[in-house]
Amino acid sequence: MDAVRHYTMEDITERLGVTARTLHYYEEIGLLTSVSRTEGRHRVYDEEMVARIEHILRLKLALGASLQEIRDILQAEEELDRLRATFYGDAITDAERGRILDEATVRLQDIIAHIDERMGKLSVLRQSFAERLERANGLKGGSE
């Protein structure tokens, strides 16, 4: 049986390029829960926790999401995981499965709507800079 690999805070800061303070803060605000500790109270991270930190960093980078928005997305994902587990449970009726699918659909639509909103804002920002570039190139062409 494979032993669970554990990482120190130093391992994580080096591997992911974040500071120890960032990891402490993520824990303080609830983005990282159940961080394991050694007998000496030093934090240790398993692969699941490393994957969660990487996911948080991707959401922050890709969406430019605030930490509150990231918390909301993580909570929605956890709820979807819970719904999936319930859906595939043994003691569930077809009506309950339908209700679970409806709930999961709403959750997924909310996440997609949030991403679409972000993409729309980025698109507007991009268009603004593209217009400025076009004007700058027009001025450059006119001065020659």
N, C-alpha and C positions, 0 to 999 in steps of 0.2 A: 504494500500500500504506500502511495506517495505521501510524504510529509507535507504539511501545509507550509508554504514559504512565507516568511514574515520579513518585513522591511522596517528599518529604522526611519526616523524622521529625516536623517541625513541622506539615507538612500533615496527617499522620495523627493527631497528638495533637489538633489542632483539629477535624478532621473527625469523629473517633470519640469524643472526650471522654475519652481515656486519657492517662496520663502517659508521658513518655519512659522513666521507670524501669520502668513496667509492660511496655512493649515490650521493653526490655533483658532483663527477667526472663523473659518468655515465650520469648525467644531462648535464654537461659541454660539453661532447663529443657527445651528441645527442642520447645516448641509451635510455634515459628516456626523453620523450617530454611531454609537456603540464602538468607538475607537478603543481597541484593546490596549492594555497597559501591562508592563512587566511588574514584577514584585517591587522594583525600585521606582515605579510610577512613570516610567518612560513609555511614550506612545510607540506602538508597533502596528503595522498595517499589513493586511493580507491582500492577496490578489484581487479579491472582490472590492476592497476599499480602494485599492490603486485604480481599478477600472472606474469606480465612481468618481474619484478625483479627476481622472482623465476626461470623463464625460462632462463634469462641471466645467472644466477648462475649455472643452470643445464648444459647449453652449455659450460660454462667455465670449469666446473668440468668434465663432461662426455667426451667432445671432447678435452679438453685442448686448446680450441680455444682462439685466441687473441681477444682483444676488437674490432679490425677492422673486423676480421672474424665474430664475433658475430653481429656486425652492418650489415654486408653483408647478413647474414642469416636472421636477423630480417627484413631487407628491402625486401628480397625475399619472406618471409612469408607474409608481408604486400601486396606485389604485387599479390601473390596468392589469398589473401582475396579479393582484388579488382577485380581480374579476376573472382572469384567465384560469386561475387555480379553482375557483368556485365553479366555473363553466364546465371544467373537465372532472369535477367531483362526481362521485357515484350516486349520491342521494339527492338528485336534482331532477326536477320535472322539466318537460319541454317548455312550459310557460315560463318557468324561472330562467331557463336558457335564453328565451326570447328577451326577457327583461334585462338580463345581463348583457346581451348583444346590443340592445338599445342604449344602455348606459355606457358601454364601451365606445359605441359610435359617437355619442355626444362628447365624451372625453377626447377622442381622437379629432373630432371636428374642431373642438376648442383649441387644441394644440396647433392644428394646421392653420386655423384662423389667425392665431398669434404669429406664427411664422410668416404667413402671407402679409400681415400688417407690417412686420419688420422689413420684409422684402420690398413692400411698396414704399416705405420711407427711404430705404436705401436707393431704390430706383429714382425717386425724386431727387435725392442728393446727387446721385450720379449724373442725372440729366442736367442739373444746375452746373456742375463742373464741366460737363461736355460743352455746354453753351458758352461758358467762359473761355474754354480752350479754343472753341471756334472763333470767338471774337478776337482773342489774342492772335491766333493765326491770321485772321483777316487784317488786323492792324499791322502785323509783320509784313504781310504781302503788299500792303498799301504804302509802306514806307520805303520800299526798295526802288 
